[in-house]
């Protein structure tokens, strides 16, 4: 598969088949993804991987906590900037509306929207769930490195016929995640990433988000 094909076929998968991903495959994805760019070769990424009984145990723990704490522990960083303006606010809104439309959930169906949102904390049924964390004293450049590492892993997953779902939603459960995986206090949870085989029959996986036109995001100089 060409890199361009991997990029264009990568989506946020929100429904997976009940089919395991081997340890060998997970290891290979990470071993290759670690060649992602990293300023000063710091390689500031840390990855914890859950699958099988451990993943089931973790998700059961989260489900139990949600009964009394549905909004989680609270994110340790702003997932979106306060006062998010256009065109970013409009893009985010359209993404959400298109997603709910794909599964027939109306704008005023608050229960239906909440039900789908809570699927985040079932990892959308992914058989593998990864958590990415970074030392607290690291700055935006190192967070950027972590993002490039994750992007590399997501593209490599497509090469293996797999799909992914990057989930910043997990950032609202930093204490629960830290407790379960034994993450040191000096690390901050960035996000989760589901990995598995896409359920192509699921309506939600028909969603394809739009991208801004070239002229909207690029200014050419000297061409």
Backbone as CSV, one residue per row, in Angstrom:
resi,resn,N_x,N_y,N_z,CA_x,CA_y,CA_z,C_x,C_y,C_z
1,UNK,0.837,-1.188,0.000,0.000,0.000,0.000,0.882,1.253,0.000
2,UNK,0.593,2.207,-0.873,1.315,3.465,-0.908,0.952,4.320,0.298
3,UNK,1.863,5.211,0.668,1.584,6.123,1.780,0.333,6.949,1.473
4,UNK,0.194,7.400,0.240,-0.977,8.208,-0.130,-2.269,7.412,0.051
5,UNK,-2.221,6.123,-0.256,-3.406,5.274,-0.081,-3.732,5.085,1.391
6,UNK,-2.691,4.927,2.208,-2.905,4.776,3.649,-3.531,6.034,4.234
7,UNK,-3.036,7.200,3.805,-3.579,8.465,4.297,-5.041,8.636,3.916
8,UNK,-5.367,8.365,2.679,-6.730,8.595,2.207,-7.728,7.559,2.717
9,UNK,-7.235,6.381,3.099,-8.148,5.336,3.590,-8.225,5.301,5.111
10,UNK,-7.382,6.077,5.782,-7.428,6.130,7.243,-8.638,6.949,7.692
11,UNK,-9.443,6.377,8.550,-10.550,7.108,9.163,-10.546,6.794,10.657
12,UNK,-11.369,7.508,11.400,-11.584,7.139,12.794,-12.603,6.018,12.808
13,UNK,-12.144,4.813,13.068,-13.016,3.642,13.069,-13.804,3.610,14.380
14,UNK,-15.131,3.551,14.273,-15.965,3.572,15.470,-16.776,2.300,15.661
15,UNK,-16.363,1.248,14.973,-16.963,-0.078,15.176,-15.986,-1.115,14.622
16,UNK,-15.648,-2.090,15.450,-14.644,-3.095,15.084,-15.237,-4.496,15.096
17,UNK,-14.597,-5.379,14.350,-14.951,-6.796,14.394,-14.384,-7.424,15.659
18,UNK,-15.045,-8.464,16.107,-14.558,-9.219,17.269,-13.483,-10.183,16.784
19,UNK,-12.341,-9.615,16.467,-11.231,-10.378,15.893,-9.937,-9.870,16.513
20,UNK,-9.169,-10.719,17.150,-7.969,-10.260,17.854,-6.870,-9.795,16.906
21,UNK,-5.991,-8.961,17.444,-4.776,-8.537,16.756,-3.609,-9.151,17.502
22,UNK,-2.718,-9.816,16.790,-1.636,-10.551,17.442,-0.613,-9.623,18.089
23,UNK,0.066,-10.145,19.108,1.151,-9.405,19.742,2.244,-9.106,18.728
24,UNK,2.500,-10.047,17.840,3.530,-9.851,16.815,3.229,-8.628,15.961
25,UNK,1.946,-8.457,15.580,1.559,-7.317,14.760,1.703,-6.011,15.525
26,UNK,1.258,-6.011,16.780,1.375,-4.806,17.604,2.840,-4.412,17.762
27,UNK,3.681,-5.384,18.030,5.111,-5.112,18.181,5.703,-4.528,16.892
28,UNK,5.328,-5.108,15.760,5.869,-4.634,14.487,5.432,-3.204,14.203
29,UNK,4.169,-2.879,14.473,3.682,-1.524,14.245,4.476,-0.508,15.062
30,UNK,4.692,-0.822,16.331,5.400,0.107,17.211,6.876,0.188,16.854
31,UNK,7.477,-0.950,16.525,8.897,-0.969,16.173,9.188,-0.093,14.954
32,UNK,8.266,-0.078,13.997,8.478,0.740,12.800,8.067,2.189,13.054
33,UNK,6.975,2.389,13.786,6.491,3.747,14.062,7.500,4.571,14.843
34,UNK,8.357,3.916,15.608,9.311,4.670,16.432,10.370,5.386,15.594
35,UNK,10.363,5.166,14.268,11.253,5.917,13.379,10.622,7.248,12.962
36,UNK,9.520,7.610,13.582,8.891,8.909,13.329,9.837,10.032,13.737
37,UNK,9.680,11.228,13.140,10.539,12.363,13.498,10.432,12.700,14.982
38,UNK,11.557,13.144,15.534,11.597,13.532,16.944,12.710,14.551,17.133
39,UNK,12.351,15.771,17.533,13.337,16.829,17.715,14.425,16.430,18.704
40,UNK,15.684,16.504,18.265,16.790,16.106,19.132,16.812,14.629,19.447
41,UNK,15.990,13.848,18.726,15.857,12.407,18.954,15.455,12.084,20.400
42,UNK,14.636,12.972,21.002,14.184,12.720,22.380,13.290,11.490,22.474
43,UNK,12.507,11.227,21.430,11.555,10.103,21.458,10.727,10.153,22.753
44,UNK,9.945,11.224,22.942,9.270,11.450,24.219,8.002,10.636,24.447
45,UNK,7.710,9.707,23.550,6.471,8.945,23.662,6.610,7.764,24.620
46,UNK,5.510,7.481,25.318,5.374,6.290,26.162,4.052,5.624,25.804
47,UNK,4.068,4.316,25.647,2.880,3.595,25.184,2.561,2.440,26.133
48,UNK,1.300,2.355,26.548,0.799,1.196,27.294,-0.262,0.533,26.442
49,UNK,-0.209,-0.785,26.306,-1.093,-1.519,25.404,-1.918,-2.535,26.190
50,UNK,-3.242,-2.477,26.000,-4.154,-3.409,26.652,-4.888,-4.242,25.609
51,UNK,-5.070,-5.521,25.903,-5.875,-6.391,25.051,-6.399,-7.546,25.891
52,UNK,-7.269,-8.351,25.313,-7.757,-9.551,25.983,-8.399,-9.293,27.338
53,UNK,-8.068,-10.152,28.298,-8.678,-10.076,29.631,-8.345,-8.764,30.327
54,UNK,-7.142,-8.259,30.122,-6.746,-6.998,30.755,-7.584,-5.830,30.233
55,UNK,-7.828,-5.808,28.942,-8.653,-4.752,28.365,-10.079,-4.860,28.890
56,UNK,-10.612,-6.069,28.940,-11.971,-6.272,29.448,-12.072,-5.812,30.897
57,UNK,-11.066,-6.114,31.690,-11.046,-5.694,33.089,-11.026,-4.172,33.202
58,UNK,-10.220,-3.541,32.376,-10.125,-2.085,32.407,-11.454,-1.440,32.022
59,UNK,-12.054,-1.889,30.931,-13.310,-1.300,30.470,-14.430,-1.528,31.484
60,UNK,-14.416,-2.667,32.165,-15.411,-2.932,33.208,-15.228,-1.959,34.367
61,UNK,-13.980,-1.657,34.713,-13.698,-0.700,35.771,-14.229,0.679,35.402
62,UNK,-14.000,1.099,34.147,-14.479,2.405,33.688,-16.010,2.439,33.720
63,UNK,-16.645,1.386,33.261,-18.107,1.333,33.259,-18.661,1.478,34.671
64,UNK,-17.995,0.872,35.638,-18.426,0.973,37.035,-18.250,2.399,37.550
65,UNK,-17.134,3.025,37.213,-16.873,4.401,37.658,-17.864,5.379,37.038
66,UNK,-18.298,5.105,35.814,-19.221,6.011,35.134,-20.577,6.095,35.837
67,UNK,-20.923,5.094,36.603,-22.217,5.094,37.290,-22.326,6.245,38.279
68,UNK,-21.211,6.599,38.882,-21.210,7.683,39.869,-20.429,8.906,39.394
69,UNK,-19.671,8.748,38.331,-18.830,9.846,37.853,-18.835,9.862,36.322
70,UNK,-20.002,10.165,35.722,-20.132,10.040,34.262,-19.220,10.955,33.466
71,UNK,-18.743,12.041,34.053,-17.882,12.978,33.337,-16.401,12.706,33.567
72,UNK,-16.076,11.618,34.248,-14.688,11.245,34.451,-13.983,12.074,35.504
73,UNK,-12.674,11.974,35.509,-11.848,12.691,36.480,-11.643,14.148,36.082
74,UNK,-11.780,14.425,34.783,-11.467,15.749,34.255,-10.121,15.741,33.566
75,UNK,-10.072,16.252,32.335,-8.825,16.267,31.580,-7.802,17.182,32.219
76,UNK,-6.528,16.809,32.097,-5.451,17.634,32.637,-4.963,18.665,31.618
77,UNK,-5.571,18.697,30.461,-5.259,19.716,29.457,-6.529,20.020,28.672
78,UNK,-6.563,21.160,27.999,-7.715,21.531,27.188,-7.686,20.752,25.879
79,UNK,-8.656,19.871,25.714,-8.717,19.087,24.475,-8.948,20.003,23.282
80,UNK,-9.795,20.996,23.452,-9.972,22.059,22.459,-9.723,23.387,23.158
81,UNK,-9.187,24.383,22.436,-8.935,25.682,23.067,-10.225,26.329,23.548
82,UNK,-10.148,27.039,24.655,-11.297,27.824,25.112,-11.547,28.934,24.096
83,UNK,-12.807,29.170,23.783,-13.147,30.194,22.812,-12.784,29.824,21.391
84,UNK,-12.896,28.545,21.064,-12.563,28.073,19.719,-13.381,28.829,18.681
85,UNK,-12.707,29.467,17.745,-13.397,30.260,16.730,-13.445,29.570,15.389
86,UNK,-14.111,30.212,14.443,-14.204,29.678,13.088,-12.917,29.957,12.313
87,UNK,-12.563,29.101,11.341,-13.383,28.028,10.790,-13.336,26.735,11.586
88,UNK,-12.542,26.711,12.668,-12.316,25.470,13.418,-13.580,24.994,14.134
89,UNK,-14.305,25.946,14.709,-15.540,25.596,15.410,-16.559,25.003,14.440
90,UNK,-16.666,25.610,13.264,-17.610,25.123,12.253,-17.229,23.726,11.760
91,UNK,-15.930,23.495,11.588,-15.471,22.172,11.133,-15.798,21.107,12.174
92,UNK,-15.532,21.431,13.442,-15.810,20.471,14.512,-17.307,20.169,14.585
93,UNK,-18.128,21.201,14.477,-19.575,21.032,14.539,-20.081,20.161,13.393
94,UNK,-19.588,20.422,12.189,-20.042,19.631,11.033,-19.614,18.179,11.153
95,UNK,-18.420,17.954,11.679,-17.957,16.578,11.886,-18.919,15.828,12.791
96,UNK,-19.313,16.478,13.898,-20.240,15.843,14.827,-21.599,15.592,14.199
97,UNK,-22.126,16.598,13.487,-23.432,16.443,12.864,-23.423,15.334,11.827
98,UNK,-22.368,15.265,11.015,-22.274,14.221,9.997,-22.162,12.838,10.629
99,UNK,-21.436,12.751,11.747,-21.289,11.454,12.412,-22.635,10.960,12.926
100,UNK,-23.366,11.829,13.622,-24.666,11.400,14.162,-25.668,11.116,13.048
101,UNK,-25.572,11.861,11.955,-26.459,11.601,10.819,-26.194,10.225,10.223
102,UNK,-24.938,9.795,10.235,-24.587,8.498,9.653,-25.242,7.337,10.393
103,UNK,-25.571,7.551,11.675,-26.212,6.478,12.458,-27.659,6.822,12.800
104,UNK,-28.191,7.865,12.150,-29.605,8.195,12.307,-29.982,8.760,13.656
105,UNK,-29.067,9.455,14.311,-29.363,10.076,15.598,-29.655,11.554,15.372
106,UNK,-30.873,11.969,15.693,-31.299,13.348,15.437,-30.595,14.327,16.371
107,UNK,-30.597,15.586,15.965,-29.935,16.642,16.729,-30.502,16.762,18.144
108,UNK,-31.821,16.573,18.278,-32.462,16.727,19.585,-32.547,15.422,20.378
109,UNK,-31.940,14.355,19.864,-31.940,13.067,20.565,-30.745,13.015,21.523
110,UNK,-30.891,13.657,22.660,-29.780,13.746,23.607,-29.373,12.384,24.147
111,UNK,-30.361,11.523,24.392,-30.057,10.182,24.908,-29.261,9.381,23.883
112,UNK,-29.662,9.487,22.613,-28.960,8.762,21.561,-27.542,9.255,21.381
113,UNK,-27.369,10.564,21.469,-26.027,11.143,21.328,-25.138,10.748,22.506
114,UNK,-25.695,10.779,23.696,-24.908,10.377,24.866,-24.522,8.910,24.778
115,UNK,-25.461,8.076,24.332,-25.187,6.645,24.208,-24.027,6.390,23.268
116,UNK,-24.008,7.112,22.148,-22.904,6.911,21.205,-21.611,7.472,21.760
117,UNK,-21.682,8.620,22.438,-20.478,9.189,23.032,-19.848,8.213,24.020
118,UNK,-20.678,7.532,24.787,-20.152,6.595,25.780,-19.485,5.386,25.144
119,UNK,-19.726,5.170,23.846,-19.023,4.096,23.147,-17.520,4.355,23.120
120,UNK,-17.137,5.645,23.266,-15.717,5.959,23.381,-15.071,5.117,24.468
121,UNK,-15.788,4.958,25.573,-15.207,4.315,26.747,-15.434,2.800,26.764
122,UNK,-15.830,2.316,25.598,-15.792,0.885,25.300,-14.750,0.656,24.203
123,UNK,-13.996,1.720,23.891,-12.991,1.715,22.814,-13.613,1.330,21.479
124,UNK,-14.943,1.592,21.352,-15.683,1.282,20.129,-15.597,-0.202,19.776
125,UNK,-15.280,-1.026,20.768,-15.179,-2.464,20.517,-13.838,-2.905,19.968
126,UNK,-12.842,-2.015,19.973,-11.507,-2.381,19.470,-10.886,-3.467,20.340
127,UNK,-10.221,-4.455,19.750,-9.593,-5.515,20.537,-8.282,-5.098,21.187
128,UNK,-7.739,-3.959,20.756,-6.493,-3.436,21.340,-6.710,-1.964,21.654
129,UNK,-6.287,-1.554,22.834,-6.374,-0.151,23.229,-5.007,0.294,23.728
130,UNK,-4.482,1.342,23.109,-3.183,1.886,23.510,-3.383,3.224,24.212
131,UNK,-2.539,3.491,25.195,-2.538,4.795,25.851,-1.185,5.454,25.651
132,UNK,-1.207,6.722,25.266,0.003,7.487,25.015,0.156,8.551,26.087
133,UNK,1.341,8.615,26.669,1.603,9.594,27.716,2.956,10.246,27.480
134,UNK,3.142,11.397,28.127,4.368,12.168,27.945,4.738,12.788,29.290
135,UNK,6.031,12.903,29.563,6.462,13.515,30.813,5.900,14.927,30.933
136,UNK,5.488,15.272,32.137,4.806,16.540,32.362,5.641,17.762,31.997
137,UNK,6.954,17.661,32.144,7.766,18.841,31.878,8.037,19.055,30.393
138,UNK,7.616,18.121,29.563,7.797,18.291,28.123,6.880,19.396,27.613
139,UNK,7.302,20.043,26.519,6.539,21.149,25.962,5.844,20.801,24.657
140,UNK,5.196,21.797,24.024,4.478,21.569,22.767,5.299,20.864,21.689
141,UNK,6.608,21.164,21.528,7.353,20.437,20.490,7.377,18.926,20.723
142,UNK,7.474,18.506,22.001,7.501,17.071,22.299,6.114,16.440,22.127
143,UNK,5.066,17.213,22.453,3.713,16.717,22.196,3.520,16.518,20.692
144,UNK,4.108,17.421,19.903,4.049,17.266,18.449,4.734,15.979,18.017
145,UNK,5.863,15.661,18.655,6.565,14.412,18.346,5.675,13.200,18.614
146,UNK,4.959,13.237,19.739,4.063,12.129,20.080,2.989,11.979,19.004
147,UNK,2.471,13.126,18.517,1.471,13.087,17.460,2.005,12.465,16.180
148,UNK,3.254,12.786,15.835,3.847,12.204,14.622,4.077,10.705,14.790
149,UNK,4.437,10.296,16.003,4.600,8.868,16.295,3.267,8.136,16.118
150,UNK,2.208,8.730,16.664,0.881,8.119,16.542,0.419,8.062,15.089
151,UNK,0.630,9.160,14.356,0.249,9.174,12.949,0.982,8.088,12.179
152,UNK,2.258,7.917,12.457,3.023,6.866,11.785,2.427,5.500,12.081
153,UNK,2.056,5.272,13.330,1.473,3.995,13.724,0.134,3.772,13.015
154,UNK,-0.664,4.838,12.913,-1.980,4.708,12.273,-1.853,4.385,10.788
155,UNK,-0.875,4.979,10.130,-0.674,4.684,8.708,-0.139,3.270,8.510
156,UNK,0.748,2.850,9.389,1.261,1.482,9.328,0.147,0.460,9.551
157,UNK,-0.808,0.816,10.397,-1.945,-0.075,10.643,-2.705,-0.340,9.350
158,UNK,-2.866,0.687,8.518,-3.560,0.499,7.246,-2.799,-0.479,6.354
159,UNK,-1.481,-0.415,6.390,-0.659,-1.339,5.607,-0.956,-2.786,5.986
160,UNK,-1.335,-2.996,7.243,-1.643,-4.344,7.757,-3.128,-4.681,7.653
161,UNK,-3.909,-3.832,6.987,-5.338,-4.077,6.868,-6.118,-3.745,8.127
162,UNK,-5.507,-2.986,9.006,-6.136,-2.614,10.271,-6.597,-1.165,10.243
163,UNK,-7.480,-0.833,11.182,-7.935,0.544,11.337,-7.722,0.981,12.784
164,UNK,-7.825,2.281,12.993,-7.551,2.854,14.310,-8.590,3.909,14.673
165,UNK,-8.613,4.263,15.929,-9.443,5.379,16.403,-8.664,6.112,17.484
166,UNK,-8.125,7.272,17.114,-7.437,8.103,18.101,-8.495,8.760,18.983
167,UNK,-8.380,8.603,20.296,-9.427,9.032,21.211,-8.883,9.944,22.308
168,UNK,-8.975,11.252,22.074,-8.638,12.182,23.142,-9.677,12.141,24.252
169,UNK,-10.815,11.522,23.979,-11.855,11.386,25.005,-11.317,10.719,26.267
170,UNK,-10.336,9.840,26.102,-9.771,9.149,27.268,-9.049,10.107,28.210
171,UNK,-8.764,11.316,27.738,-8.078,12.290,28.592,-8.899,12.680,29.805
172,UNK,-10.220,12.400,29.806,-11.035,12.748,30.976,-10.914,11.710,32.087
173,UNK,-10.197,10.631,31.829,-10.010,9.584,32.845,-8.534,9.407,33.213
174,UNK,-7.782,10.465,33.457,-6.345,10.300,33.722,-6.050,9.498,34.987
175,UNK,-6.824,9.726,36.036,-6.560,9.032,37.302,-6.876,7.546,37.196
176,UNK,-7.990,7.242,36.535,-8.380,5.841,36.380,-7.374,5.078,35.532
177,UNK,-6.940,5.701,34.438,-5.949,5.060,33.568,-4.640,4.880,34.325
178,UNK,-4.207,5.937,35.007,-2.941,5.883,35.748,-2.972,4.764,36.795
179,UNK,-4.085,4.670,37.499,-4.228,3.638,38.536,-4.151,2.237,37.942
180,UNK,-4.825,2.036,36.818,-4.915,0.683,36.258,-3.604,0.215,35.653
181,UNK,-2.936,1.104,34.888,-1.719,0.665,34.195,-0.450,0.963,34.980
182,UNK,-0.607,1.641,36.129,0.578,1.956,36.928,1.439,3.035,36.303
183,UNK,0.785,4.006,35.663,1.529,5.089,35.020,2.111,6.020,36.077
184,UNK,3.392,6.362,35.984,4.012,7.254,36.974,3.326,8.618,37.026
185,UNK,3.337,9.247,38.195,2.699,10.548,38.365,3.346,11.646,37.542
186,UNK,4.608,11.434,37.136,5.283,12.486,36.371,4.973,12.427,34.880
187,UNK,4.049,11.545,34.503,3.593,11.499,33.115,2.164,12.009,33.021
188,UNK,1.859,12.658,31.892,0.498,13.107,31.621,-0.109,12.250,30.513
189,UNK,-1.327,11.784,30.736,-2.037,11.016,29.716,-2.443,11.937,28.577
190,UNK,-2.056,11.578,27.353,-2.453,12.349,26.178,-3.764,11.811,25.624
191,UNK,-3.763,10.567,25.168,-4.990,10.024,24.590,-4.897,8.508,24.465
192,UNK,-5.988,7.932,24.013,-6.030,6.504,23.729,-6.072,6.281,22.229
193,UNK,-5.831,5.052,21.819,-5.892,4.690,20.399,-6.405,3.260,20.287
194,UNK,-7.583,3.109,19.694,-8.115,1.785,19.424,-7.495,1.226,18.159
195,UNK,-7.300,-0.085,18.124,-6.689,-0.756,16.969,-7.397,-2.073,16.723
196,UNK,-7.744,-2.320,15.465,-8.392,-3.589,15.150,-8.863,-3.632,13.710
197,UNK,-9.728,-4.607,13.421,-10.279,-4.793,12.081,-11.640,-4.114,11.999
198,UNK,-11.807,-3.256,11.014,-13.041,-2.486,10.882,-14.256,-3.365,10.591
199,UNK,-15.367,-3.031,11.227,-16.652,-3.624,10.885,-17.224,-2.797,9.743
200,UNK,-17.062,-3.270,8.523,-17.474,-2.496,7.354,-18.995,-2.429,7.208
201,UNK,-19.714,-3.247,7.971,-21.177,-3.216,7.897,-21.772,-2.156,8.811
202,UNK,-20.958,-1.547,9.675,-21.446,-0.548,10.630,-21.640,0.789,9.929
203,UNK,-22.822,1.370,10.068,-23.138,2.625,9.386,-22.190,3.748,9.785
204,UNK,-21.777,3.760,11.042,-20.921,4.854,11.508,-19.584,4.884,10.782
205,UNK,-19.173,3.746,10.246,-17.898,3.694,9.531,-17.998,4.158,8.076
206,UNK,-19.189,4.607,7.684,-19.327,5.192,6.345,-18.951,6.676,6.357
207,UNK,-18.783,7.245,7.552,-18.464,8.668,7.661,-17.094,8.981,7.059
208,UNK,-17.062,9.988,6.210,-15.810,10.505,5.666,-15.828,12.018,5.870
209,UNK,-14.989,12.498,6.741,-14.984,13.926,7.027,-14.366,14.723,5.886
210,UNK,-14.829,15.952,5.752,-14.342,16.805,4.669,-12.990,17.416,5.030
211,UNK,-12.251,17.828,4.024,-11.005,18.542,4.215,-11.084,19.894,3.514
212,UNK,-10.487,20.897,4.134,-10.517,22.249,3.578,-9.797,22.280,2.234
213,UNK,-10.255,23.127,1.313,-9.576,23.236,0.015,-8.178,23.812,0.164
214,UNK,-7.337,23.491,-0.774,-5.935,23.925,-0.784,-5.816,25.430,-0.531
215,UNK,-6.635,26.209,-1.245,-6.538,27.665,-1.187,-6.880,28.219,0.191
216,UNK,-7.619,27.468,0.970,-8.026,27.935,2.300,-6.912,27.793,3.329
217,UNK,-6.012,26.854,3.113,-4.996,26.580,4.143,-3.576,26.868,3.698
218,UNK,-3.370,27.172,2.405,-2.003,27.328,1.883,-1.814,28.683,1.232
219,UNK,-0.689,29.330,1.527,-0.247,30.521,0.825,1.108,30.209,0.199
220,UNK,1.176,30.286,-1.124,2.402,29.965,-1.849,3.280,31.208,-1.964
221,UNK,4.558,31.019,-1.787,5.516,32.110,-1.901,6.637,31.701,-2.859
222,UNK,6.847,32.458,-3.901,7.980,32.216,-4.781,7.758,31.190,-5.861
223,UNK,6.524,30.677,-6.001,6.256,29.710,-7.072,5.869,30.441,-8.351
